Amino acid sequence: MRKDIDMPEVTGVKVCIGKVINNLGESEWHVYLINKNLIELTNVMIVSKGYEDQSADARKTSTLRHMIEKVDEQSVAKVENITPEVFGFYNEFWVSYYIMNELFDKKFVIEPFSEFDLEDIQELEIKGKYAR
């Protein structure tokens, strides 16, 4: 059982949604995984989904799975594109990865927000929203 596995605490890893302007002057939104550690992450698995609330009849998005073989130390990996239509949802990202031979696992959630609630994503020098 999962409760019987001693999982180390996740530190130095963040998830965020960020806004960039493309060559045509249009807004594009992406989900990023930020590795602030001084060591690379390997076999990174990210499972993402969105939901309005915890009720059984709440609207939900599809579940997406992403595998990133390696995220270098102190770097950023683009995970997926995201559309503003789901910013009113709770966007959940389960992130699992290895550092050396040790497994790390954490759930990150970005609460509902609007484009006017953005903060500075320092690692990318763009505006966006960090997961808590």
PAZAPA-4460 file (N, C-alpha, C; in steps of 0.05 Angstrom, whole numbers, plus 32768, in hexadecimal, padded with zeros to 4 digits):
% residues 132
    n_x    n_y    n_z   ca_x   ca_y   ca_z    c_x    c_y    c_z   seq   type   mol
   8011   7FE8   8000   8000   8000   8000   8012   8019   8000     1      M     A
   8006   802E   7FF5   8015   8047   7FF2   801D   8052   800E     2      R     A
   800C   804F   8022   8012   8059   803C   8029   804B   8049     3      K     A
   8030   8034   803F   8047   8024   804A   8061   802C   803E     4      D     A
   8061   803C   8029   8079   8044   801B   8082   805F   8026     5      I     A
   809B   8060   802E   80A6   8079   8039   80AF   808A   8022     6      D     A
   80A0   809F   801C   80A6   80B1   8006   80B4   80CA   8011     7      M     A
   80CB   80D1   8005   80D9   80E9   800E   80C9   8102   8006     8      P     A
   80CE   8118   8014   80C1   8131   800F   80CB   813D   7FF5     9      E     A
   80B8   8147   7FE4   80BF   8154   7FCB   80C7   8171   7FD1    10      V     A
   80DF   8179   7FC9   80E8   8195   7FCB   80F6   819C   7FB1    11      T     A
   80F5   81B6   7FAB   8103   81C0   7F94   80F5   81BA   7F79    12      G     A
   80DC   81B0   7F7A   80CD   81AB   7F62   80B3   81BB   7F63    13      V     A
   80AC   81C9   7F4D   8094   81D8   7F4B   8085   81D2   7F31    14      K     A
   806C   81D7   7F31   805B   81D6   7F19   804D   81F1   7F16    15      V     A
   804B   81FA   7EFE   803E   8214   7EF9   8031   8214   7EDE    16      C     A
   801E   8226   7EDB   8012   822C   7EC0   801D   8247   7EB9    17      I     A
   8028   824A   7EA1   8034   8263   7E98   8029   826C   7E7D    18      G     A
   8029   8286   7E7A   801F   8293   7E62   8037   829E   7E52    19      K     A
   8038   8297   7E38   804C   82A2   7E26   803E   82AE   7E0E    20      V     A
   804B   82C0   7E01   8040   82CC   7DE9   8050   82C1   7DD1    21      I     A
   8041   82B5   7DBE   804E   82A8   7DA7   8056   82BD   7D92    22      N     A
   8061   82B5   7D7C   806B   82C6   7D67   8054   82D6   7D5A    23      N     A
   803C   82CD   7D5C   8024   82DB   7D50   8018   82EE   7D64    24      L     A
   8024   82F1   7D7C   8019   8303   7D90   8002   82F7   7DA0    25      G     A
   7FFD   82DD   7D9E   7FE7   82CF   7DAC   7FF2   82C3   7DC6    26      E     A
   7FE0   82C1   7DD9   7FE7   82B4   7DF3   7FE6   8296   7DF0    27      S     A
   7FFB   8289   7DFB   7FFB   826C   7DFD   8000   8265   7E1A    28      E     A
   7FF3   8250   7E24   7FF5   8248   7E3F   8001   822C   7E40    29      W     A
   8014   8228   7E53   8021   820E   7E55   8024   8207   7E73    30      H     A
   8025   81ED   7E79   802C   81E3   7E93   8049   81DD   7E94    31      V     A
   8057   81E6   7EA8   8074   81E2   7EAA   807B   81D3   7EC4    32      Y     A
   808F   81C2   7EC3   809B   81B6   7EDB   80B6   81C4   7EDF    33      L     A
   80BA   81CE   7EF7   80D2   81DD   7EFE   80E3   81CC   7F11    34      I     A
   80FC   81C6   7F0A   810E   81B8   7F1C   8123   81CC   7F26    35      N     A
   8121   81D3   7F3F   8134   81E6   7F4B   814A   81D7   7F5A    36      K     A
   8149   81BD   7F5A   815D   81AC   7F67   8178   81AD   7F58    37      N     A
   818D   81A6   7F66   81A8   81A5   7F5B   81AE   818A   7F4F    38      L     A
   8199   817A   7F4A   819C   815F   7F3F   8185   815B   7F2C    39      I     A
   818A   814B   7F17   8175   8146   7F03   815F   8133   7F0E    40      E     A
   8147   8136   7F02   8131   8124   7F08   812F   8111   7EF0    41      L     A
   812A   80F7   7EF6   8128   80E4   7EE0   810D   80D6   7EE2    42      T     A
   8104   80CB   7ECB   80EB   80BC   7EC8   80D4   80CB   7ED6    43      N     A
   80D0   80E4   7ECD   80BC   80F5   7ED8   80A1   80EE   7ECB    44      V     A
   808D   80E7   7EDC   8072   80E1   7ED3   8060   80F6   7EDE    45      M     A
   8050   8102   7ECD   803D   8117   7ED5   8021   810F   7ECB    46      I     A
   800F   810D   7EDE   7FF3   8106   7ED8   7FE3   811F   7EDE    47      V     A
   7FD5   812A   7ECA   7FC6   8143   7ECE   7FA8   813F   7EC9    48      S     A
   7F98   814E   7ED8   7F7B   814E   7ED4   7F70   8167   7EE1    49      K     A
   7F58   816E   7ED8   7F4B   8186   7EE4   7F2F   817E   7EED    50      G     A
   7F25   818C   7F01   7F0A   8187   7F0B   7EFF   81A1   7F18    51      Y     A
   7EE4   81A4   7F15   7ED7   81BC   7F21   7ED8   81BB   7F3F    52      E     A
   7ED0   81A5   7F4A   7ED0   81A1   7F67   7ED0   8183   7F6D    53      D     A
   7ECE   817B   7F86   7ED0   815F   7F8D   7EB6   814F   7F8A    54      Q     A
   7EA0   815C   7F83   7E86   814E   7F81   7E86   813B   7F69    55      S     A
   7E75   8127   7F6B   7E74   8112   7F57   7E6A   811C   7F3C    56      A     A
   7E5A   8130   7F3C   7E4F   813A   7F22   7E5E   8152   7F17    57      D     A
   7E75   8159   7F23   7E85   8170   7F1A   7E91   816A   7EFF    58      A     A
   7E95   817E   7EEF   7EA2   817B   7ED5   7EC0   8175   7ED9    59      R     A
   7ECA   8163   7EC8   7EE6   815B   7ECA   7EF3   815C   7EAF    60      K     A
   7F0D   815E   7EAE   7F1C   815D   7E95   7F26   8140   7E91    61      T     A
   7F31   813B   7E7A   7F3E   8121   7E75   7F57   8120   7E87    62      S     A
   7F5F   8107   7E8C   7F78   8103   7E9B   7F8E   80FF   7E86    63      T     A
   7FA3   810F   7E89   7FBA   810D   7E76   7FD3   8103   7E85    64      L     A
   7FE3   80F3   7E77   7FFB   80E9   7E83   8013   80F1   7E72    65      R     A
   8028   80FA   7E7F   8040   8103   7E71   8058   80F6   7E7E    66      H     A
   806B   80EE   7E6D   8084   80E2   7E77   809B   80F3   7E6C    67      M     A
   80AC   80FC   7E7E   80C4   810B   7E77   80DC   80FB   7E81    68      I     A
   80ED   80F3   7E6F   8103   80E2   7E77   8116   80EF   7E8A    69      E     A
   811C   8109   7E86   812F   8116   7E97   812A   8134   7E98    70      K     A
   812B   8140   7EB0   8129   815D   7EB3   8143   8165   7EC1    71      V     A
   8154   8173   7EB2   816E   817B   7EBD   816C   818B   7ED6    72      D     A
   8182   818C   7EE5   8183   819D   7EFE   817E   81BA   7EF7    73      E     A
   8170   81C7   7F08   8169   81E4   7F05   815F   81EB   7EE9    74      Q     A
   814B   81DC   7EE0   8140   81E1   7EC5   8122   81DE   7EC6    75      S     A
   8116   81E2   7EAE   80F9   81E2   7EAB   80F2   81D0   7E94    76      V     A
   80DC   81C1   7E98   80D1   81B0   7E82   80B4   81B8   7E7D    77      A     A
   80AE   81BC   7E63   8092   81C1   7E5B   8083   81A7   7E5B    78      K     A
   806D   81A5   7E6A   805E   818C   7E6D   8048   818A   7E58    79      V     A
   8037   819F   7E57   8020   819D   7E44   8016   81B9   7E3F    80      E     A
   8006   81BB   7E29   7FF7   81D4   7E24   7FDE   81D3   7E34    81      N     A
   7FD4   81EA   7E3C   7FBB   81EB   7E4B   7FAA   8202   7E41    82      I     A
   7F90   81FF   7E42   7F7E   8213   7E37   7F71   8223   7E4E    83      T     A
   7F6D   823D   7E4A   7F61   824E   7E5F   7F45   8245   7E68    84      P     A
   7F37   8234   7E58   7F1D   822B   7E60   7F1E   821A   7E79    85      E     A
   7F34   820F   7E81   7F36   81FE   7E99   7F42   820E   7EB1    86      V     A
   7F47   8228   7EAE   7F52   8237   7EC4   7F3E   8239   7EDB    87      F     A
   7F25   8235   7ED6   7F10   8235   7EEB   7F0E   821B   7EFA    88      G     A
   7F1E   8207   7EF2   7F1F   81ED   7EFE   7F37   81EC   7F12    89      F     A
   7F36   81D8   7F23   7F4E   81D0   7F32   7F5E   81BF   7F1F    90      Y     A
   7F77   81C7   7F19   7F88   81B8   7F08   7F9D   81A9   7F19    91      N     A
   7F9B   818E   7F18   7FAB   817D   7F29   7FC1   816F   7F19    92      E     A
   7FD9   816E   7F24   7FF0   8162   7F17   7FFE   8150   7F2B    93      F     A
   7FFC   8135   7F26   800B   8122   7F37   8026   811F   7F2A    94      W     A
   803B   8125   7F38   8056   8124   7F2D   8066   810F   7F3C    95      V     A
   8071   80FC   7F2E   8082   80E7   7F39   809C   80E7   7F2A    96      S     A
   80B2   80E4   7F38   80CD   80E4   7F2B   80E1   80D6   7F3D    97      Y     A
   80F8   80D1   7F31   810E   80C5   7F3F   8125   80D9   7F41    98      Y     A
   8132   80DA   7F58   814C   80E6   7F5B   815E   80CF   7F64    99      I     A
   8171   80C9   7F53   8182   80B1   7F56   816F   8099   7F56   100      M     A
   816D   808A   7F6B   815B   8073   7F6B   8144   8077   7F7F   101      N     A
   813F   808F   7F87   812B   8095   7F9B   8112   80A2   7F8D   102      E     A
   80FA   8097   7F93   80E1   80A0   7F87   80D6   80B7   7F98   103      L     A
   80CD   80CC   7F89   80C0   80E3   7F95   80A4   80E6   7F88   104      F     A
   8091   80F0   7F97   8075   80F1   7F8D   8067   8107   7F9C   105      D     A
   8059   8118   7F8C   804A   812E   7F99   8033   8137   7F87   106      K     A
   801C   813E   7F93   8006   814A   7F85   8007   8168   7F87   107      K     A
   8007   8175   7F6F   8006   8192   7F6E   7FEA   819A   7F63   108      F     A
   7FDF   81AF   7F6F   7FC4   81B9   7F66   7FC6   81D7   7F61   109      V     A
   7FBC   81DF   7F49   7FB9   81FB   7F43   7F9B   8201   7F46   110      I     A
   7F94   8212   7F59   7F78   8218   7F5F   7F6D   822A   7F49   111      E     A
   7F53   822B   7F46   7F47   823B   7F31   7F51   8258   7F32   112      P     A
   7F56   8264   7F1B   7F61   827F   7F19   7F58   828B   7EFF   113      F     A
   7F5C   82A5   7EFC   7F56   82B3   7EE3   7F70   82BE   7ED9   114      S     A
   7F70   82C7   7EC0   7F88   82D2   7EB4   7F91   82EC   7EC2   115      E     A
   7F80   82F8   7ED2   7F86   8310   7EE0   7F94   830B   7EFB   116      F     A
   7F95   82F1   7F03   7FA1   82E9   7F1D   7FBD   82DE   7F1A   117      D     A
   7FCB   82E5   7F05   7FE5   82DA   7F00   7FFB   82E5   7F12   118      L     A
   8010   82D5   7F17   8027   82DE   7F26   8040   82DA   7F15   119      E     A
   8056   82E4   7F1E   806F   82E0   7F10   807A   82C4   7F14   120      D     A
   807F   82B6   7EFE   808D   829C   7EFF   80AA   82A3   7EFA   121      I     A
   80B9   82A5   7F10   80D4   82AF   7F0F   80E7   829E   7EFE   122      Q     A
   80E3   8284   7F00   80F5   8271   7EF2   80F2   8273   7ED3   123      E     A
   80DB   827D   7ECA   80D6   827E   7EAD   80D4   829B   7EA3   124      L     A
   80D3   82AF   7EB6   80D1   82CB   7EB0   80B7   82D0   7E9F   125      E     A
   80A1   82C4   7EA8   8087   82C7   7E9B   8072   82CA   7EB2   126      I     A
   805A   82D0   7EAA   8044   82D1   7EBD   8036   82B6   7EBD   127      K     A
   802A   82AE   7ED4   801C   8295   7ED5   8012   8290   7EF1   128      G     A
   800E   8276   7EF7   8004   826E   7F11   8012   8255   7F1B   129      K     A
   801D   8256   7F33   802B   823F   7F3F   8016   822C   7F4C   130      Y     A
   801C   8212   7F4C   800C   81FF   7F5A   8014   8200   7F78   131      A     A
   8001   81FA   7F88   8006   81F9   7FA5   8007   81DD   7FAE   132      R     A
***
